[in-house]
């Protein structure tokens, strides 16, 4: 659940399927969300809500994403708000045009949800220091969400990006049992076509990395249900 202090992301997207994917994935990352489905509404809501970041589709009815971006940049009260443009176009000239108009980043559809989230976080870190950084601790494991670093009993643990996201999911709610489907949604994104056994493989790698020094295994396999992080045997 998002808190009032969590970053507010305005999603400007006219296609329902795209919107659903964004809403689901950003929502489960703990962002507060607002939505506009055309350019005019985007301008109004931005003025009204002062979001921390805008994800802006290029192809919109009435007013294009580029035009929205240009107008937001000319207004003193909105010109600082970071904008990530989404587009199906991949031409280098379009990219340049998007960035020249004042967008801060540019993502081409179809994109990986994880990459989008990573870019959203990176941008919020730059513009909203401390807003998303957090230290999670459990059973001697420390996870620094700002630096993306993990320590166990004071020693650095090297994790791949997928294992890192798995661990951060577990550490948000120690003791909670996550089904493999839920982990798939959270870590890979709902759009991903990933076999459930892939989850097992990455949990296995996470376990190995965490327990490299012969530390007790905190990743529990719950038969028939999934996985959790806890201290119980
Ligand atoms: Ca569109």
py3Dmol code that shows the C-alpha trace and the ligand (Angstrom):
import py3Dmol

protein = """\
ATOM      1  CA  UNK A   1       0.000   0.000   0.000  1.00  0.00           C
ATOM      2  CA  UNK A   2       1.226   3.461  -0.868  1.00  0.00           C
ATOM      3  CA  UNK A   3       1.569   6.144   1.809  1.00  0.00           C
ATOM      4  CA  UNK A   4       0.927   9.841   1.406  1.00  0.00           C
ATOM      5  CA  UNK A   5       4.698  10.391   1.375  1.00  0.00           C
ATOM      6  CA  UNK A   6       5.321   7.956  -1.464  1.00  0.00           C
ATOM      7  CA  UNK A   7       6.162   9.462  -4.835  1.00  0.00           C
ATOM      8  CA  UNK A   8       3.181  10.392  -6.981  1.00  0.00           C
ATOM      9  CA  UNK A   9       3.493   9.225 -10.577  1.00  0.00           C
ATOM     10  CA  UNK A  10       1.157  10.554 -13.244  1.00  0.00           C
ATOM     11  CA  UNK A  11       0.599   8.051 -16.052  1.00  0.00           C
ATOM     12  CA  UNK A  12      -0.551   9.596 -19.314  1.00  0.00           C
ATOM     13  CA  UNK A  13      -1.676   6.780 -21.560  1.00  0.00           C
ATOM     14  CA  UNK A  14      -4.748   6.329 -23.741  1.00  0.00           C
ATOM     15  CA  UNK A  15      -4.516   2.583 -24.345  1.00  0.00           C
ATOM     16  CA  UNK A  16      -6.321   0.618 -21.617  1.00  0.00           C
ATOM     17  CA  UNK A  17      -4.079  -2.453 -21.846  1.00  0.00           C
ATOM     18  CA  UNK A  18      -0.914  -0.382 -21.525  1.00  0.00           C
ATOM     19  CA  UNK A  19      -2.435   1.585 -18.704  1.00  0.00           C
ATOM     20  CA  UNK A  20      -3.351  -1.563 -16.843  1.00  0.00           C
ATOM     21  CA  UNK A  21       0.180  -2.936 -17.048  1.00  0.00           C
ATOM     22  CA  UNK A  22       1.643   0.338 -15.810  1.00  0.00           C
ATOM     23  CA  UNK A  23      -0.904   0.757 -13.040  1.00  0.00           C
ATOM     24  CA  UNK A  24      -0.460  -2.756 -11.810  1.00  0.00           C
ATOM     25  CA  UNK A  25       3.328  -2.753 -11.806  1.00  0.00           C
ATOM     26  CA  UNK A  26       3.922   0.749 -10.493  1.00  0.00           C
ATOM     27  CA  UNK A  27       1.170   0.279  -7.938  1.00  0.00           C
ATOM     28  CA  UNK A  28       2.768  -2.857  -6.590  1.00  0.00           C
ATOM     29  CA  UNK A  29       6.059  -0.946  -6.307  1.00  0.00           C
ATOM     30  CA  UNK A  30       4.411   1.363  -3.807  1.00  0.00           C
ATOM     31  CA  UNK A  31       3.979   4.473  -5.931  1.00  0.00           C
ATOM     32  CA  UNK A  32       0.898   6.634  -5.652  1.00  0.00           C
ATOM     33  CA  UNK A  33      -0.671   6.893  -9.069  1.00  0.00           C
ATOM     34  CA  UNK A  34      -2.768   9.287 -11.073  1.00  0.00           C
ATOM     35  CA  UNK A  35      -3.927   8.799 -14.625  1.00  0.00           C
ATOM     36  CA  UNK A  36      -4.766  10.965 -17.613  1.00  0.00           C
ATOM     37  CA  UNK A  37      -5.902   9.562 -20.934  1.00  0.00           C
ATOM     38  CA  UNK A  38      -5.238  12.541 -23.173  1.00  0.00           C
ATOM     39  CA  UNK A  39      -2.932  15.499 -23.425  1.00  0.00           C
ATOM     40  CA  UNK A  40      -5.320  18.164 -22.136  1.00  0.00           C
ATOM     41  CA  UNK A  41      -6.147  16.136 -19.061  1.00  0.00           C
ATOM     42  CA  UNK A  42      -2.444  15.542 -18.494  1.00  0.00           C
ATOM     43  CA  UNK A  43      -1.780  19.286 -18.421  1.00  0.00           C
ATOM     44  CA  UNK A  44      -4.662  19.885 -16.025  1.00  0.00           C
ATOM     45  CA  UNK A  45      -3.752  17.094 -13.638  1.00  0.00           C
ATOM     46  CA  UNK A  46      -0.102  18.065 -13.619  1.00  0.00           C
ATOM     47  CA  UNK A  47      -1.025  21.580 -12.636  1.00  0.00           C
ATOM     48  CA  UNK A  48      -3.422  20.336 -10.007  1.00  0.00           C
ATOM     49  CA  UNK A  49      -1.487  17.477  -8.441  1.00  0.00           C
ATOM     50  CA  UNK A  50       2.162  18.390  -8.987  1.00  0.00           C
ATOM     51  CA  UNK A  51       3.263  14.778  -9.502  1.00  0.00           C
ATOM     52  CA  UNK A  52       6.836  13.737  -8.711  1.00  0.00           C
ATOM     53  CA  UNK A  53       7.215  12.153 -12.115  1.00  0.00           C
ATOM     54  CA  UNK A  54       5.233  11.814 -15.351  1.00  0.00           C
ATOM     55  CA  UNK A  55       5.164   8.801 -17.630  1.00  0.00           C
ATOM     56  CA  UNK A  56       3.962  10.223 -20.890  1.00  0.00           C
ATOM     57  CA  UNK A  57       2.845   8.302 -23.953  1.00  0.00           C
ATOM     58  CA  UNK A  58       3.928   9.930 -27.209  1.00  0.00           C
ATOM     59  CA  UNK A  59       0.839   9.028 -29.252  1.00  0.00           C
ATOM     60  CA  UNK A  60      -2.156  10.600 -27.550  1.00  0.00           C
ATOM     61  CA  UNK A  61      -5.481  11.881 -28.868  1.00  0.00           C
ATOM     62  CA  UNK A  62      -5.807  15.663 -29.387  1.00  0.00           C
ATOM     63  CA  UNK A  63      -2.529  16.803 -27.965  1.00  0.00           C
ATOM     64  CA  UNK A  64       0.563  14.655 -28.554  1.00  0.00           C
ATOM     65  CA  UNK A  65       2.905  13.652 -25.763  1.00  0.00           C
ATOM     66  CA  UNK A  66       5.608  15.825 -27.288  1.00  0.00           C
ATOM     67  CA  UNK A  67       3.336  18.856 -27.181  1.00  0.00           C
ATOM     68  CA  UNK A  68       2.350  18.117 -23.580  1.00  0.00           C
ATOM     69  CA  UNK A  69       6.011  17.870 -22.710  1.00  0.00           C
ATOM     70  CA  UNK A  70       6.833  21.129 -24.467  1.00  0.00           C
ATOM     71  CA  UNK A  71       4.038  22.980 -22.669  1.00  0.00           C
ATOM     72  CA  UNK A  72       4.940  21.598 -19.251  1.00  0.00           C
ATOM     73  CA  UNK A  73       8.487  22.772 -19.804  1.00  0.00           C
ATOM     74  CA  UNK A  74       7.407  26.341 -20.520  1.00  0.00           C
ATOM     75  CA  UNK A  75       5.514  26.713 -17.224  1.00  0.00           C
ATOM     76  CA  UNK A  76       7.599  27.598 -14.189  1.00  0.00           C
ATOM     77  CA  UNK A  77       5.513  25.451 -11.833  1.00  0.00           C
ATOM     78  CA  UNK A  78       5.784  22.308 -13.947  1.00  0.00           C
ATOM     79  CA  UNK A  79       9.081  22.629 -15.745  1.00  0.00           C
ATOM     80  CA  UNK A  80      11.078  20.744 -13.108  1.00  0.00           C
ATOM     81  CA  UNK A  81       8.883  17.645 -13.087  1.00  0.00           C
ATOM     82  CA  UNK A  82      10.773  14.699 -14.593  1.00  0.00           C
ATOM     83  CA  UNK A  83       9.159  13.175 -17.675  1.00  0.00           C
ATOM     84  CA  UNK A  84       9.695   9.748 -19.176  1.00  0.00           C
ATOM     85  CA  UNK A  85       8.299   9.463 -22.690  1.00  0.00           C
ATOM     86  CA  UNK A  86       6.900   6.138 -23.897  1.00  0.00           C
ATOM     87  CA  UNK A  87       6.721   5.478 -27.548  1.00  0.00           C
ATOM     88  CA  UNK A  88       6.398   2.759 -30.133  1.00  0.00           C
ATOM     89  CA  UNK A  89       8.729   4.669 -32.375  1.00  0.00           C
ATOM     90  CA  UNK A  90      12.339   3.696 -32.233  1.00  0.00           C
ATOM     91  CA  UNK A  91      13.857   6.059 -34.719  1.00  0.00           C
ATOM     92  CA  UNK A  92      16.912   7.874 -33.520  1.00  0.00           C
ATOM     93  CA  UNK A  93      15.511  11.169 -34.811  1.00  0.00           C
ATOM     94  CA  UNK A  94      12.368  10.705 -32.702  1.00  0.00           C
ATOM     95  CA  UNK A  95      14.477   9.987 -29.691  1.00  0.00           C
ATOM     96  CA  UNK A  96      16.447  13.152 -30.210  1.00  0.00           C
ATOM     97  CA  UNK A  97      13.247  15.116 -30.781  1.00  0.00           C
ATOM     98  CA  UNK A  98      11.740  13.739 -27.578  1.00  0.00           C
ATOM     99  CA  UNK A  99      14.748  14.667 -25.514  1.00  0.00           C
ATOM    100  CA  UNK A 100      15.033  18.080 -27.148  1.00  0.00           C
ATOM    101  CA  UNK A 101      11.451  18.816 -26.199  1.00  0.00           C
ATOM    102  CA  UNK A 102      12.505  18.422 -22.608  1.00  0.00           C
ATOM    103  CA  UNK A 103      11.784  14.801 -21.730  1.00  0.00           C
ATOM    104  CA  UNK A 104      14.293  13.398 -19.259  1.00  0.00           C
ATOM    105  CA  UNK A 105      14.172   9.860 -20.509  1.00  0.00           C
ATOM    106  CA  UNK A 106      12.731   7.900 -23.354  1.00  0.00           C
ATOM    107  CA  UNK A 107      11.480   4.306 -23.442  1.00  0.00           C
ATOM    108  CA  UNK A 108      10.516   2.405 -26.558  1.00  0.00           C
ATOM    109  CA  UNK A 109       7.551   0.025 -26.542  1.00  0.00           C
ATOM    110  CA  UNK A 110       7.502  -2.872 -26.074  1.00  0.00           C
ATOM    111  CA  UNK A 111       9.611  -2.304 -23.005  1.00  0.00           C
ATOM    112  CA  UNK A 112      10.535  -4.400 -20.014  1.00  0.00           C
ATOM    113  CA  UNK A 113       8.501  -3.443 -16.971  1.00  0.00           C
ATOM    114  CA  UNK A 114      11.531  -3.977 -14.756  1.00  0.00           C
ATOM    115  CA  UNK A 115      13.562  -1.597 -16.840  1.00  0.00           C
ATOM    116  CA  UNK A 116      10.856   1.027 -16.706  1.00  0.00           C
ATOM    117  CA  UNK A 117      10.615   0.724 -12.933  1.00  0.00           C
ATOM    118  CA  UNK A 118      14.384   0.923 -12.621  1.00  0.00           C
ATOM    119  CA  UNK A 119      14.401   4.117 -14.685  1.00  0.00           C
ATOM    120  CA  UNK A 120      11.533   5.607 -12.691  1.00  0.00           C
ATOM    121  CA  UNK A 121      13.409   4.918  -9.479  1.00  0.00           C
ATOM    122  CA  UNK A 122      16.669   6.251 -10.850  1.00  0.00           C
ATOM    123  CA  UNK A 123      14.983   9.455 -11.902  1.00  0.00           C
ATOM    124  CA  UNK A 124      13.204   9.886  -8.578  1.00  0.00           C
ATOM    125  CA  UNK A 125      16.492   9.347  -6.768  1.00  0.00           C
ATOM    126  CA  UNK A 126      17.995  12.205  -8.709  1.00  0.00           C
ATOM    127  CA  UNK A 127      15.067  14.574  -8.244  1.00  0.00           C
ATOM    128  CA  UNK A 128      13.667  13.504  -4.925  1.00  0.00           C
ATOM    129  CA  UNK A 129      16.613  12.469  -2.774  1.00  0.00           C
ATOM    130  CA  UNK A 130      15.629  10.198   0.062  1.00  0.00           C
ATOM    131  CA  UNK A 131      12.184   9.666  -1.402  1.00  0.00           C
ATOM    132  CA  UNK A 132      12.624   6.052  -2.290  1.00  0.00           C
ATOM    133  CA  UNK A 133      15.785   5.125  -0.412  1.00  0.00           C
ATOM    134  CA  UNK A 134      15.243   2.769   2.444  1.00  0.00           C
ATOM    135  CA  UNK A 135      17.216   0.292   4.493  1.00  0.00           C
ATOM    136  CA  UNK A 136      15.513  -3.054   4.993  1.00  0.00           C
ATOM    137  CA  UNK A 137      16.846  -5.409   7.657  1.00  0.00           C
ATOM    138  CA  UNK A 138      16.006  -8.930   8.592  1.00  0.00           C
ATOM    139  CA  UNK A 139      17.897 -11.776  10.267  1.00  0.00           C
ATOM    140  CA  UNK A 140      21.324 -10.207   9.752  1.00  0.00           C
ATOM    141  CA  UNK A 141      20.567  -9.254   6.154  1.00  0.00           C
ATOM    142  CA  UNK A 142      20.659  -5.568   5.259  1.00  0.00           C
ATOM    143  CA  UNK A 143      19.296  -4.370   1.955  1.00  0.00           C
ATOM    144  CA  UNK A 144      20.004  -0.819   0.918  1.00  0.00           C
ATOM    145  CA  UNK A 145      17.323   0.118  -1.618  1.00  0.00           C
ATOM    146  CA  UNK A 146      19.134   3.341  -2.470  1.00  0.00           C
ATOM    147  CA  UNK A 147      22.486   1.794  -3.315  1.00  0.00           C
ATOM    148  CA  UNK A 148      21.084  -1.586  -4.356  1.00  0.00           C
ATOM    149  CA  UNK A 149      23.549  -3.245  -1.994  1.00  0.00           C
ATOM    150  CA  UNK A 150      23.057  -6.281   0.187  1.00  0.00           C
ATOM    151  CA  UNK A 151      25.056  -7.280   3.271  1.00  0.00           C
ATOM    152  CA  UNK A 152      24.754 -10.362   5.406  1.00  0.00           C
ATOM    153  CA  UNK A 153      26.344 -10.209   8.867  1.00  0.00           C
ATOM    154  CA  UNK A 154      28.433  -7.275   7.692  1.00  0.00           C
ATOM    155  CA  UNK A 155      29.716  -8.938   4.525  1.00  0.00           C
ATOM    156  CA  UNK A 156      28.721  -7.854   1.047  1.00  0.00           C
ATOM    157  CA  UNK A 157      26.513 -10.323  -0.848  1.00  0.00           C
ATOM    158  CA  UNK A 158      26.686 -10.202  -4.632  1.00  0.00           C
ATOM    159  CA  UNK A 159      23.317 -10.688  -6.300  1.00  0.00           C
ATOM    160  CA  UNK A 160      22.122 -10.540  -9.868  1.00  0.00           C
ATOM    161  CA  UNK A 161      19.286  -8.079 -10.586  1.00  0.00           C
ATOM    162  CA  UNK A 162      16.587 -10.746 -10.458  1.00  0.00           C
ATOM    163  CA  UNK A 163      17.842 -12.164  -7.163  1.00  0.00           C
ATOM    164  CA  UNK A 164      18.034  -8.631  -5.795  1.00  0.00           C
ATOM    165  CA  UNK A 165      14.396  -7.987  -6.669  1.00  0.00           C
ATOM    166  CA  UNK A 166      13.374 -11.318  -5.196  1.00  0.00           C
ATOM    167  CA  UNK A 167      15.158 -10.513  -1.965  1.00  0.00           C
ATOM    168  CA  UNK A 168      13.728  -7.006  -1.743  1.00  0.00           C
ATOM    169  CA  UNK A 169      10.242  -8.470  -2.218  1.00  0.00           C
ATOM    170  CA  UNK A 170      10.840 -10.977   0.577  1.00  0.00           C
ATOM    171  CA  UNK A 171      12.310  -8.331   2.863  1.00  0.00           C
ATOM    172  CA  UNK A 172       9.370  -6.006   2.536  1.00  0.00           C
ATOM    173  CA  UNK A 173       7.294  -8.522   4.449  1.00  0.00           C
ATOM    174  CA  UNK A 174       9.348 -11.129   6.262  1.00  0.00           C
ATOM    175  CA  UNK A 175       7.279 -14.162   7.169  1.00  0.00           C
ATOM    176  CA  UNK A 176       4.789 -13.639   4.395  1.00  0.00           C
ATOM    177  CA  UNK A 177       4.434 -16.615   2.081  1.00  0.00           C
ATOM    178  CA  UNK A 178       4.633 -15.617  -1.575  1.00  0.00           C
ATOM    179  CA  UNK A 179       3.297 -17.946  -4.223  1.00  0.00           C
ATOM    180  CA  UNK A 180       5.435 -18.430  -7.278  1.00  0.00           C
ATOM    181  CA  UNK A 181       2.800 -16.612  -9.336  1.00  0.00           C
ATOM    182  CA  UNK A 182       2.979 -13.615  -7.009  1.00  0.00           C
ATOM    183  CA  UNK A 183       6.754 -13.576  -7.202  1.00  0.00           C
ATOM    184  CA  UNK A 184       6.545 -13.784 -10.959  1.00  0.00           C
ATOM    185  CA  UNK A 185       4.250 -10.749 -11.014  1.00  0.00           C
ATOM    186  CA  UNK A 186       6.384  -8.744  -8.649  1.00  0.00           C
ATOM    187  CA  UNK A 187       9.813  -9.571  -9.942  1.00  0.00           C
ATOM    188  CA  UNK A 188       9.324 -10.175 -13.630  1.00  0.00           C
ATOM    189  CA  UNK A 189       6.159  -8.159 -14.196  1.00  0.00           C
ATOM    190  CA  UNK A 190       2.765  -9.365 -15.229  1.00  0.00           C
ATOM    191  CA  UNK A 191       3.561  -9.140 -18.918  1.00  0.00           C
ATOM    192  CA  UNK A 192       6.503 -11.450 -18.791  1.00  0.00           C
ATOM    193  CA  UNK A 193       6.159 -14.933 -20.226  1.00  0.00           C
ATOM    194  CA  UNK A 194       8.265 -16.755 -17.721  1.00  0.00           C
ATOM    195  CA  UNK A 195       7.907 -20.346 -16.646  1.00  0.00           C
ATOM    196  CA  UNK A 196       7.124 -20.847 -12.963  1.00  0.00           C
ATOM    197  CA  UNK A 197      10.186 -23.038 -12.664  1.00  0.00           C
ATOM    198  CA  UNK A 198      12.272 -19.974 -13.470  1.00  0.00           C
ATOM    199  CA  UNK A 199      11.182 -18.636 -10.091  1.00  0.00           C
ATOM    200  CA  UNK A 200      12.575 -21.762  -8.423  1.00  0.00           C
ATOM    201  CA  UNK A 201      15.862 -21.357 -10.265  1.00  0.00           C
ATOM    202  CA  UNK A 202      16.303 -17.764  -9.121  1.00  0.00           C
ATOM    203  CA  UNK A 203      15.225 -18.506  -5.561  1.00  0.00           C
ATOM    204  CA  UNK A 204      17.869 -21.250  -5.618  1.00  0.00           C
ATOM    205  CA  UNK A 205      20.504 -18.741  -6.724  1.00  0.00           C
ATOM    206  CA  UNK A 206      19.425 -16.251  -4.112  1.00  0.00           C
ATOM    207  CA  UNK A 207      19.688 -18.910  -1.441  1.00  0.00           C
ATOM    208  CA  UNK A 208      23.142 -19.919  -2.571  1.00  0.00           C
ATOM    209  CA  UNK A 209      24.364 -16.309  -2.588  1.00  0.00           C
ATOM    210  CA  UNK A 210      22.909 -15.546   0.835  1.00  0.00           C
ATOM    211  CA  UNK A 211      24.224 -18.705   2.426  1.00  0.00           C
ATOM    212  CA  UNK A 212      27.658 -18.641   0.844  1.00  0.00           C
ATOM    213  CA  UNK A 213      29.357 -18.482   4.244  1.00  0.00           C
ATOM    214  CA  UNK A 214      27.378 -21.347   5.689  1.00  0.00           C
ATOM    215  CA  UNK A 215      24.920 -18.928   7.313  1.00  0.00           C
ATOM    216  CA  UNK A 216      21.544 -20.386   8.263  1.00  0.00           C
ATOM    217  CA  UNK A 217      19.068 -20.559   5.401  1.00  0.00           C
ATOM    218  CA  UNK A 218      16.323 -17.973   5.851  1.00  0.00           C
ATOM    219  CA  UNK A 219      14.569 -18.684   2.577  1.00  0.00           C
ATOM    220  CA  UNK A 220      11.863 -21.161   3.365  1.00  0.00           C
ATOM    221  CA  UNK A 221      10.194 -23.366   0.792  1.00  0.00           C
ATOM    222  CA  UNK A 222       6.543 -23.747   1.692  1.00  0.00           C
ATOM    223  CA  UNK A 223       5.425 -26.962   0.118  1.00  0.00           C
ATOM    224  CA  UNK A 224       2.570 -26.445  -2.302  1.00  0.00           C
ATOM    225  CA  UNK A 225       2.499 -22.693  -1.624  1.00  0.00           C
ATOM    226  CA  UNK A 226       5.708 -20.923  -2.463  1.00  0.00           C
ATOM    227  CA  UNK A 227       8.458 -19.165  -0.582  1.00  0.00           C
ATOM    228  CA  UNK A 228       9.008 -16.880   2.351  1.00  0.00           C
ATOM    229  CA  UNK A 229      11.832 -15.314   4.249  1.00  0.00           C
ATOM    230  CA  UNK A 230      11.749 -16.179   7.926  1.00  0.00           C
ATOM    231  CA  UNK A 231      13.606 -17.457  10.959  1.00  0.00           C
ATOM    232  CA  UNK A 232      11.478 -20.502  11.633  1.00  0.00           C
ATOM    233  CA  UNK A 233      12.538 -24.045  10.846  1.00  0.00           C
TER     234      UNK A 233
END
"""
ligand_1 = """\
1
CA
Ca -1.113 5.975 -27.216
"""
view = py3Dmol.view(width=600, height=400)
view.addModel(protein, "pdb")
view.setStyle({"model": 0}, {"cartoon": {"style": "trace"}})
view.addModel(ligand_1, "xyz")
view.setStyle({"model": 1}, {"stick": {}})
view.zoomTo()
view.show()
